[in-house]
């Protein structure tokens, strides 16, 4: 009797899988996946599905005659892509012009945003009276609603009643002609440099103060400390910051649309506005979709090349 009772637990223990046994499967909690499900569904509905629809539209001749019945639109194959990439035609030349303007706009805007943001963040590191107030004021352009801010700038750039001409004492046109490009760059830099300031300021918090103290003892000046300590320590932050600013600026549609309206001047015709005009002004959604897909492929290629280059530099630096 005693032997049987003692043997039962032993038999049960012998038959049960051990904690380290492969037969025992770990049950993964489903709660994290359930919490991520709404975000995943919204991502599919807002980004993935419209993107796939746009890719499909780029392979058909979808014009205003087939808006009510997409299935009746004739197939185009790669004709839309060939047409927009034919730079001997007016459409191809206009696309190439918009692409060049967008590249210039992106280089200037991203470069100035990074320069102003980094300079302000470095200057704000040292404690002085009124530093908190200045930090708050620097973030105001980024906190303002985009449409309200750009509309305010459009009023300021008016020729007869604008604040810019009143301060400069001129009667220049800022929303048409050559000045329209510089107006667009000004508004873009004014809106985006506080983001660079915020990111760089956060990155500076992770640099130990002992490094600057040791450099000061060794006789290193402000510029030497910035070049030898600040910039190398901020390299990972700058890599992400520049990529984000590049994608934001190259895809920028809201700023030129609110500043100039549906038809931007030729000198400030970004590729986003050009695609909008091809799709919703001339009602040729097939060509507009083809341009959008080409823009997406270009941004993906540049982003992949940039990430590969920065990863290679990190591996080289670690070795």
C-alpha positions as YAML, in Angstrom:
chain: A
units: angstrom
residues:
- id: 1
  name: UNK
  ca: [0.00, 0.00, 0.00]
- id: 2
  name: UNK
  ca: [2.74, 2.35, 0.96]
- id: 3
  name: UNK
  ca: [4.82, 1.31, -2.05]
- id: 4
  name: UNK
  ca: [1.94, 1.98, -4.46]
- id: 5
  name: UNK
  ca: [1.30, 5.40, -3.03]
- id: 6
  name: UNK
  ca: [4.93, 6.30, -3.18]
- id: 7
  name: UNK
  ca: [5.28, 5.02, -6.74]
- id: 8
  name: UNK
  ca: [2.38, 7.02, -8.16]
- id: 9
  name: UNK
  ca: [4.02, 10.40, -7.91]
- id: 10
  name: UNK
  ca: [7.22, 8.90, -9.22]
- id: 11
  name: UNK
  ca: [5.46, 7.48, -12.27]
- id: 12
  name: UNK
  ca: [3.71, 10.76, -12.89]
- id: 13
  name: UNK
  ca: [6.96, 12.65, -12.61]
- id: 14
  name: UNK
  ca: [8.63, 10.21, -14.95]
- id: 15
  name: UNK
  ca: [5.95, 10.60, -17.59]
- id: 16
  name: UNK
  ca: [5.72, 14.41, -17.43]
- id: 17
  name: UNK
  ca: [8.08, 16.46, -19.65]
- id: 18
  name: UNK
  ca: [10.87, 18.23, -17.92]
- id: 19
  name: UNK
  ca: [11.08, 22.05, -18.00]
- id: 20
  name: UNK
  ca: [13.95, 21.93, -20.47]
- id: 21
  name: UNK
  ca: [12.43, 19.20, -22.62]
- id: 22
  name: UNK
  ca: [11.60, 20.07, -26.29]
- id: 23
  name: UNK
  ca: [8.17, 18.45, -25.80]
- id: 24
  name: UNK
  ca: [7.13, 21.29, -23.57]
- id: 25
  name: UNK
  ca: [5.91, 24.26, -25.61]
- id: 26
  name: UNK
  ca: [5.88, 27.73, -24.25]
- id: 27
  name: UNK
  ca: [2.55, 29.44, -24.57]
- id: 28
  name: UNK
  ca: [3.01, 32.91, -25.98]
- id: 29
  name: UNK
  ca: [0.61, 35.51, -24.62]
- id: 30
  name: UNK
  ca: [-1.80, 36.82, -27.23]
- id: 31
  name: UNK
  ca: [-2.38, 40.19, -25.58]
- id: 32
  name: UNK
  ca: [0.56, 42.03, -27.27]
- id: 33
  name: UNK
  ca: [-0.62, 40.88, -30.70]
- id: 34
  name: UNK
  ca: [-4.18, 41.91, -29.96]
- id: 35
  name: UNK
  ca: [-2.99, 45.36, -28.91]
- id: 36
  name: UNK
  ca: [-1.02, 45.71, -32.15]
- id: 37
  name: UNK
  ca: [-3.91, 44.54, -34.31]
- id: 38
  name: UNK
  ca: [-5.79, 47.91, -34.52]
- id: 39
  name: UNK
  ca: [-2.62, 49.73, -35.53]
- id: 40
  name: UNK
  ca: [-1.87, 47.08, -38.14]
- id: 41
  name: UNK
  ca: [-5.37, 47.31, -39.60]
- id: 42
  name: UNK
  ca: [-5.22, 51.09, -39.77]
- id: 43
  name: UNK
  ca: [-1.81, 50.91, -41.42]
- id: 44
  name: UNK
  ca: [-3.21, 48.58, -44.05]
- id: 45
  name: UNK
  ca: [-6.25, 50.77, -44.70]
- id: 46
  name: UNK
  ca: [-4.45, 54.12, -44.73]
- id: 47
  name: UNK
  ca: [-1.13, 53.30, -46.38]
- id: 48
  name: UNK
  ca: [-0.78, 49.83, -47.84]
- id: 49
  name: UNK
  ca: [-4.14, 49.51, -49.61]
- id: 50
  name: UNK
  ca: [-4.03, 52.98, -51.26]
- id: 51
  name: UNK
  ca: [-0.44, 52.32, -52.32]
- id: 52
  name: UNK
  ca: [-1.42, 49.05, -53.98]
- id: 53
  name: UNK
  ca: [-4.38, 50.74, -55.66]
- id: 54
  name: UNK
  ca: [-2.04, 53.42, -56.99]
- id: 55
  name: UNK
  ca: [0.29, 50.78, -58.40]
- id: 56
  name: UNK
  ca: [-2.64, 49.12, -60.19]
- id: 57
  name: UNK
  ca: [-3.81, 52.49, -61.54]
- id: 58
  name: UNK
  ca: [-0.40, 53.13, -63.06]
- id: 59
  name: UNK
  ca: [-0.91, 50.20, -65.46]
- id: 60
  name: UNK
  ca: [-4.23, 51.43, -66.92]
- id: 61
  name: UNK
  ca: [-5.27, 54.48, -68.93]
- id: 62
  name: UNK
  ca: [-7.44, 55.91, -66.22]
- id: 63
  name: UNK
  ca: [-8.70, 59.31, -67.36]
- id: 64
  name: UNK
  ca: [-11.78, 61.38, -66.60]
- id: 65
  name: UNK
  ca: [-13.81, 59.25, -69.02]
- id: 66
  name: UNK
  ca: [-13.41, 56.14, -66.87]
- id: 67
  name: UNK
  ca: [-13.66, 57.60, -63.35]
- id: 68
  name: UNK
  ca: [-17.14, 56.13, -62.79]
- id: 69
  name: UNK
  ca: [-16.17, 52.72, -64.14]
- id: 70
  name: UNK
  ca: [-12.56, 51.80, -63.54]
- id: 71
  name: UNK
  ca: [-12.98, 48.33, -64.96]
- id: 72
  name: UNK
  ca: [-13.73, 49.83, -68.40]
- id: 73
  name: UNK
  ca: [-10.40, 51.68, -68.50]
- id: 74
  name: UNK
  ca: [-8.11, 50.11, -71.13]
- id: 75
  name: UNK
  ca: [-4.86, 48.57, -69.99]
- id: 76
  name: UNK
  ca: [-1.68, 50.52, -70.58]
- id: 77
  name: UNK
  ca: [1.01, 48.09, -69.55]
- id: 78
  name: UNK
  ca: [4.23, 50.06, -69.20]
- id: 79
  name: UNK
  ca: [3.11, 52.83, -71.58]
- id: 80
  name: UNK
  ca: [2.49, 55.29, -68.73]
- id: 81
  name: UNK
  ca: [6.00, 54.79, -67.41]
- id: 82
  name: UNK
  ca: [7.54, 55.06, -70.87]
- id: 83
  name: UNK
  ca: [5.61, 58.25, -71.55]
- id: 84
  name: UNK
  ca: [6.60, 60.07, -68.35]
- id: 85
  name: UNK
  ca: [10.23, 58.97, -68.74]
- id: 86
  name: UNK
  ca: [10.42, 60.18, -72.34]
- id: 87
  name: UNK
  ca: [12.27, 63.43, -71.77]
- id: 88
  name: UNK
  ca: [11.84, 64.49, -75.38]
- id: 89
  name: UNK
  ca: [8.14, 65.14, -74.76]
- id: 90
  name: UNK
  ca: [6.62, 68.06, -72.87]
- id: 91
  name: UNK
  ca: [5.45, 65.75, -70.07]
- id: 92
  name: UNK
  ca: [8.89, 64.24, -69.60]
- id: 93
  name: UNK
  ca: [10.60, 67.64, -69.65]
- id: 94
  name: UNK
  ca: [8.15, 69.01, -67.08]
- id: 95
  name: UNK
  ca: [8.74, 66.01, -64.82]
- id: 96
  name: UNK
  ca: [12.52, 66.38, -65.10]
- id: 97
  name: UNK
  ca: [12.24, 70.09, -64.31]
- id: 98
  name: UNK
  ca: [10.13, 69.40, -61.21]
- id: 99
  name: UNK
  ca: [12.57, 66.70, -60.11]
- id: 100
  name: UNK
  ca: [15.51, 69.11, -60.38]
- id: 101
  name: UNK
  ca: [13.64, 71.82, -58.45]
- id: 102
  name: UNK
  ca: [12.76, 69.27, -55.76]
- id: 103
  name: UNK
  ca: [16.39, 68.17, -55.41]
- id: 104
  name: UNK
  ca: [17.57, 71.77, -54.98]
- id: 105
  name: UNK
  ca: [14.78, 72.48, -52.53]
- id: 106
  name: UNK
  ca: [15.54, 69.36, -50.49]
- id: 107
  name: UNK
  ca: [19.29, 69.98, -50.32]
- id: 108
  name: UNK
  ca: [18.85, 73.60, -49.20]
- id: 109
  name: UNK
  ca: [16.03, 72.91, -46.76]
- id: 110
  name: UNK
  ca: [17.60, 69.86, -45.11]
- id: 111
  name: UNK
  ca: [21.04, 71.48, -44.92]
- id: 112
  name: UNK
  ca: [19.75, 74.70, -43.36]
- id: 113
  name: UNK
  ca: [17.45, 72.84, -40.96]
- id: 114
  name: UNK
  ca: [20.33, 70.73, -39.74]
- id: 115
  name: UNK
  ca: [22.65, 73.74, -39.46]
- id: 116
  name: UNK
  ca: [20.19, 75.89, -37.53]
- id: 117
  name: UNK
  ca: [18.97, 73.02, -35.36]
- id: 118
  name: UNK
  ca: [22.46, 71.86, -34.42]
- id: 119
  name: UNK
  ca: [23.73, 75.38, -33.75]
- id: 120
  name: UNK
  ca: [20.78, 76.22, -31.52]
- id: 121
  name: UNK
  ca: [20.99, 72.91, -29.65]
- id: 122
  name: UNK
  ca: [24.70, 73.36, -28.92]
- id: 123
  name: UNK
  ca: [24.19, 76.94, -27.74]
- id: 124
  name: UNK
  ca: [21.30, 75.89, -25.50]
- id: 125
  name: UNK
  ca: [23.41, 73.29, -23.69]
- id: 126
  name: UNK
  ca: [25.02, 75.80, -21.36]
- id: 127
  name: UNK
  ca: [22.89, 77.10, -18.53]
- id: 128
  name: UNK
  ca: [21.98, 80.78, -18.58]
- id: 129
  name: UNK
  ca: [19.07, 82.96, -17.57]
- id: 130
  name: UNK
  ca: [16.13, 82.64, -19.95]
- id: 131
  name: UNK
  ca: [17.27, 79.37, -21.51]
- id: 132
  name: UNK
  ca: [13.93, 77.65, -20.86]
- id: 133
  name: UNK
  ca: [12.03, 80.50, -22.50]
- id: 134
  name: UNK
  ca: [14.25, 80.41, -25.58]
- id: 135
  name: UNK
  ca: [13.82, 76.66, -25.91]
- id: 136
  name: UNK
  ca: [10.06, 77.10, -25.81]
- id: 137
  name: UNK
  ca: [10.14, 79.87, -28.41]
- id: 138
  name: UNK
  ca: [12.34, 77.79, -30.71]
- id: 139
  name: UNK
  ca: [9.73, 75.01, -30.71]
- id: 140
  name: UNK
  ca: [6.79, 77.29, -31.52]
- id: 141
  name: UNK
  ca: [7.04, 76.93, -35.36]
- id: 142
  name: UNK
  ca: [7.00, 73.15, -35.02]
- id: 143
  name: UNK
  ca: [4.06, 73.20, -32.61]
- id: 144
  name: UNK
  ca: [1.87, 75.49, -34.72]
- id: 145
  name: UNK
  ca: [-0.69, 73.88, -37.06]
- id: 146
  name: UNK
  ca: [0.85, 73.59, -40.49]
- id: 147
  name: UNK
  ca: [-1.96, 75.23, -42.45]
- id: 148
  name: UNK
  ca: [-2.23, 78.19, -40.09]
- id: 149
  name: UNK
  ca: [1.51, 78.78, -40.20]
- id: 150
  name: UNK
  ca: [1.84, 78.59, -44.00]
- id: 151
  name: UNK
  ca: [-1.24, 80.77, -44.58]
- id: 152
  name: UNK
  ca: [0.30, 83.37, -42.27]
- id: 153
  name: UNK
  ca: [3.46, 83.30, -44.36]
- id: 154
  name: UNK
  ca: [1.43, 83.70, -47.55]
- id: 155
  name: UNK
  ca: [-0.03, 86.92, -46.13]
- id: 156
  name: UNK
  ca: [3.41, 88.10, -45.10]
- id: 157
  name: UNK
  ca: [4.71, 87.55, -48.65]
- id: 158
  name: UNK
  ca: [2.00, 89.69, -50.27]
- id: 159
  name: UNK
  ca: [3.42, 92.38, -52.52]
- id: 160
  name: UNK
  ca: [1.46, 95.45, -51.36]
- id: 161
  name: UNK
  ca: [0.34, 94.60, -47.85]
- id: 162
  name: UNK
  ca: [2.85, 91.95, -46.78]
- id: 163
  name: UNK
  ca: [5.10, 92.31, -43.75]
- id: 164
  name: UNK
  ca: [8.21, 91.16, -45.65]
- id: 165
  name: UNK
  ca: [8.11, 94.01, -48.17]
- id: 166
  name: UNK
  ca: [7.25, 96.46, -45.40]
- id: 167
  name: UNK
  ca: [10.35, 95.48, -43.44]
- id: 168
  name: UNK
  ca: [12.61, 95.40, -46.49]
- id: 169
  name: UNK
  ca: [11.15, 98.57, -47.99]
- id: 170
  name: UNK
  ca: [10.60, 96.94, -51.38]
- id: 171
  name: UNK
  ca: [7.68, 95.95, -53.61]
- id: 172
  name: UNK
  ca: [8.98, 92.55, -54.73]
- id: 173
  name: UNK
  ca: [6.84, 89.63, -55.80]
- id: 174
  name: UNK
  ca: [7.53, 86.72, -53.45]
- id: 175
  name: UNK
  ca: [4.87, 84.23, -54.55]
- id: 176
  name: UNK
  ca: [5.60, 84.32, -58.30]
- id: 177
  name: UNK
  ca: [8.77, 84.33, -60.35]
- id: 178
  name: UNK
  ca: [12.25, 83.50, -59.12]
- id: 179
  name: UNK
  ca: [11.52, 84.65, -55.56]
- id: 180
  name: UNK
  ca: [8.85, 81.95, -55.16]
- id: 181
  name: UNK
  ca: [11.53, 79.29, -54.78]
- id: 182
  name: UNK
  ca: [13.25, 81.19, -51.97]
- id: 183
  name: UNK
  ca: [9.91, 81.84, -50.31]
- id: 184
  name: UNK
  ca: [9.24, 78.10, -50.33]
- id: 185
  name: UNK
  ca: [12.66, 77.32, -48.86]
- id: 186
  name: UNK
  ca: [12.18, 79.98, -46.17]
- id: 187
  name: UNK
  ca: [8.85, 78.57, -45.02]
- id: 188
  name: UNK
  ca: [10.15, 74.99, -45.08]
- id: 189
  name: UNK
  ca: [13.22, 75.82, -43.01]
- id: 190
  name: UNK
  ca: [11.16, 77.89, -40.56]
- id: 191
  name: UNK
  ca: [8.80, 74.97, -40.00]
- id: 192
  name: UNK
  ca: [11.27, 72.08, -39.82]
- id: 193
  name: UNK
  ca: [14.40, 73.39, -38.13]
- id: 194
  name: UNK
  ca: [12.82, 73.15, -34.62]
- id: 195
  name: UNK
  ca: [12.46, 69.40, -35.21]
- id: 196
  name: UNK
  ca: [16.20, 69.16, -35.88]
- id: 197
  name: UNK
  ca: [16.82, 71.31, -32.81]
- id: 198
  name: UNK
  ca: [14.71, 69.00, -30.65]
- id: 199
  name: UNK
  ca: [16.37, 65.79, -31.89]
- id: 200
  name: UNK
  ca: [19.93, 67.12, -31.62]
- id: 201
  name: UNK
  ca: [19.22, 68.57, -28.17]
- id: 202
  name: UNK
  ca: [18.01, 65.14, -27.03]
- id: 203
  name: UNK
  ca: [21.14, 63.54, -28.46]
- id: 204
  name: UNK
  ca: [23.38, 66.00, -26.62]
- id: 205
  name: UNK
  ca: [21.90, 64.87, -23.30]
- id: 206
  name: UNK
  ca: [23.59, 61.48, -23.77]
- id: 207
  name: UNK
  ca: [27.11, 62.91, -24.11]
- id: 208
  name: UNK
  ca: [28.93, 62.72, -20.76]
- id: 209
  name: UNK
  ca: [30.00, 66.11, -19.46]
- id: 210
  name: UNK
  ca: [33.30, 64.60, -18.27]
- id: 211
  name: UNK
  ca: [34.48, 64.46, -21.88]
- id: 212
  name: UNK
  ca: [34.18, 68.22, -22.25]
- id: 213
  name: UNK
  ca: [35.82, 68.79, -18.88]
- id: 214
  name: UNK
  ca: [38.77, 66.61, -19.82]
- id: 215
  name: UNK
  ca: [39.07, 68.34, -23.20]
- id: 216
  name: UNK
  ca: [39.04, 71.75, -21.51]
- id: 217
  name: UNK
  ca: [41.81, 70.66, -19.14]
- id: 218
  name: UNK
  ca: [43.85, 69.51, -22.14]
- id: 219
  name: UNK
  ca: [43.43, 72.96, -23.70]
- id: 220
  name: UNK
  ca: [40.87, 72.12, -26.38]
- id: 221
  name: UNK
  ca: [38.81, 75.09, -27.52]
- id: 222
  name: UNK
  ca: [35.11, 75.23, -28.35]
- id: 223
  name: UNK
  ca: [35.55, 74.30, -32.00]
- id: 224
  name: UNK
  ca: [37.91, 71.44, -31.21]
- id: 225
  name: UNK
  ca: [35.45, 70.04, -28.67]
- id: 226
  name: UNK
  ca: [32.62, 70.30, -31.18]
- id: 227
  name: UNK
  ca: [34.63, 68.60, -33.91]
- id: 228
  name: UNK
  ca: [36.26, 65.89, -31.78]
- id: 229
  name: UNK
  ca: [33.50, 65.13, -29.25]
- id: 230
  name: UNK
  ca: [30.10, 66.51, -30.21]
- id: 231
  name: UNK
  ca: [29.99, 65.53, -33.87]
- id: 232
  name: UNK
  ca: [31.28, 61.93, -33.45]
- id: 233
  name: UNK
  ca: [28.92, 61.31, -30.53]
- id: 234
  name: UNK
  ca: [25.98, 62.74, -32.50]
- id: 235
  name: UNK
  ca: [26.68, 60.74, -35.65]
- id: 236
  name: UNK
  ca: [23.95, 58.08, -35.02]
- id: 237
  name: UNK
  ca: [21.42, 60.81, -34.24]
- id: 238
  name: UNK
  ca: [22.36, 62.82, -37.32]
- id: 239
  name: UNK
  ca: [22.08, 59.77, -39.55]
- id: 240
  name: UNK
  ca: [18.46, 59.23, -38.58]
- id: 241
  name: UNK
  ca: [17.68, 62.95, -38.53]
- id: 242
  name: UNK
  ca: [18.97, 63.58, -42.05]
- id: 243
  name: UNK
  ca: [17.06, 60.62, -43.46]
- id: 244
  name: UNK
  ca: [13.79, 61.71, -41.85]
- id: 245
  name: UNK
  ca: [14.24, 65.31, -43.01]
- id: 246
  name: UNK
  ca: [15.05, 64.13, -46.52]
- id: 247
  name: UNK
  ca: [11.92, 62.01, -46.77]
- id: 248
  name: UNK
  ca: [9.72, 64.73, -45.31]
- id: 249
  name: UNK
  ca: [11.09, 67.46, -47.56]
- id: 250
  name: UNK
  ca: [11.25, 65.52, -50.82]
- id: 251
  name: UNK
  ca: [7.63, 64.41, -50.33]
- id: 252
  name: UNK
  ca: [6.45, 67.82, -49.14]
- id: 253
  name: UNK
  ca: [3.06, 68.68, -50.62]
- id: 254
  name: UNK
  ca: [1.31, 70.72, -47.96]
- id: 255
  name: UNK
  ca: [3.75, 73.63, -47.88]
- id: 256
  name: UNK
  ca: [3.72, 74.51, -51.62]
- id: 257
  name: UNK
  ca: [0.01, 73.72, -51.95]
- id: 258
  name: UNK
  ca: [-1.03, 76.05, -49.14]
- id: 259
  name: UNK
  ca: [1.52, 78.71, -50.09]
- id: 260
  name: UNK
  ca: [0.83, 78.87, -53.84]
- id: 261
  name: UNK
  ca: [-2.44, 77.05, -54.39]
- id: 262
  name: UNK
  ca: [-3.18, 74.39, -56.99]
- id: 263
  name: UNK
  ca: [-0.82, 75.85, -59.60]
- id: 264
  name: UNK
  ca: [2.61, 76.59, -58.16]
- id: 265
  name: UNK
  ca: [4.99, 78.83, -60.13]
- id: 266
  name: UNK
  ca: [7.36, 77.04, -62.45]
- id: 267
  name: UNK
  ca: [10.32, 78.06, -60.30]
- id: 268
  name: UNK
  ca: [8.75, 76.36, -57.25]
- id: 269
  name: UNK
  ca: [6.96, 73.45, -58.92]
- id: 270
  name: UNK
  ca: [7.95, 70.53, -56.71]
- id: 271
  name: UNK
  ca: [7.40, 67.01, -57.95]
- id: 272
  name: UNK
  ca: [4.56, 66.48, -55.47]
- id: 273
  name: UNK
  ca: [2.66, 69.44, -56.94]
- id: 274
  name: UNK
  ca: [3.45, 68.25, -60.45]
- id: 275
  name: UNK
  ca: [1.98, 64.82, -59.68]
- id: 276
  name: UNK
  ca: [-1.10, 66.46, -58.17]
- id: 277
  name: UNK
  ca: [-1.64, 68.59, -61.27]
- id: 278
  name: UNK
  ca: [-1.20, 65.58, -63.55]
- id: 279
  name: UNK
  ca: [-3.78, 63.61, -61.56]
- id: 280
  name: UNK
  ca: [-6.42, 66.07, -60.34]
- id: 281
  name: UNK
  ca: [-6.09, 68.99, -62.76]
- id: 282
  name: UNK
  ca: [-5.67, 67.20, -66.09]
- id: 283
  name: UNK
  ca: [-7.57, 64.14, -64.77]
- id: 284
  name: UNK
  ca: [-5.01, 61.66, -66.03]
- id: 285
  name: UNK
  ca: [-4.76, 59.38, -63.02]
- id: 286
  name: UNK
  ca: [-2.80, 56.73, -64.91]
- id: 287
  name: UNK
  ca: [0.12, 59.08, -65.58]
- id: 288
  name: UNK
  ca: [-0.10, 60.55, -62.09]
- id: 289
  name: UNK
  ca: [0.02, 57.10, -60.53]
- id: 290
  name: UNK
  ca: [3.02, 56.15, -62.66]
- id: 291
  name: UNK
  ca: [4.84, 59.27, -61.46]
- id: 292
  name: UNK
  ca: [3.95, 58.42, -57.86]
- id: 293
  name: UNK
  ca: [5.29, 54.88, -58.20]
- id: 294
  name: UNK
  ca: [8.52, 56.19, -59.73]
- id: 295
  name: UNK
  ca: [8.85, 58.66, -56.86]
- id: 296
  name: UNK
  ca: [8.29, 55.85, -54.34]
- id: 297
  name: UNK
  ca: [10.95, 53.69, -56.02]
- id: 298
  name: UNK
  ca: [13.40, 56.59, -56.04]
- id: 299
  name: UNK
  ca: [12.90, 57.31, -52.34]
- id: 300
  name: UNK
  ca: [13.23, 53.62, -51.47]
- id: 301
  name: UNK
  ca: [16.44, 53.35, -53.49]
- id: 302
  name: UNK
  ca: [17.98, 56.45, -51.92]
- id: 303
  name: UNK
  ca: [16.94, 55.34, -48.42]
- id: 304
  name: UNK
  ca: [18.36, 51.84, -48.92]
- id: 305
  name: UNK
  ca: [21.64, 53.22, -50.28]
- id: 306
  name: UNK
  ca: [21.89, 55.70, -47.39]
- id: 307
  name: UNK
  ca: [21.22, 53.03, -44.76]
- id: 308
  name: UNK
  ca: [23.74, 50.68, -46.37]
- id: 309
  name: UNK
  ca: [26.37, 53.43, -46.48]
- id: 310
  name: UNK
  ca: [25.84, 54.43, -42.85]
- id: 311
  name: UNK
  ca: [25.90, 50.79, -41.72]
- id: 312
  name: UNK
  ca: [29.17, 50.28, -43.57]
- id: 313
  name: UNK
  ca: [30.67, 53.33, -41.89]
- id: 314
  name: UNK
  ca: [29.59, 52.06, -38.48]
- id: 315
  name: UNK
  ca: [31.24, 48.69, -39.11]
- id: 316
  name: UNK
  ca: [34.41, 50.39, -40.31]
- id: 317
  name: UNK
  ca: [34.49, 52.68, -37.27]
- id: 318
  name: UNK
  ca: [33.96, 49.76, -34.87]
- id: 319
  name: UNK
  ca: [36.85, 47.84, -36.39]
...
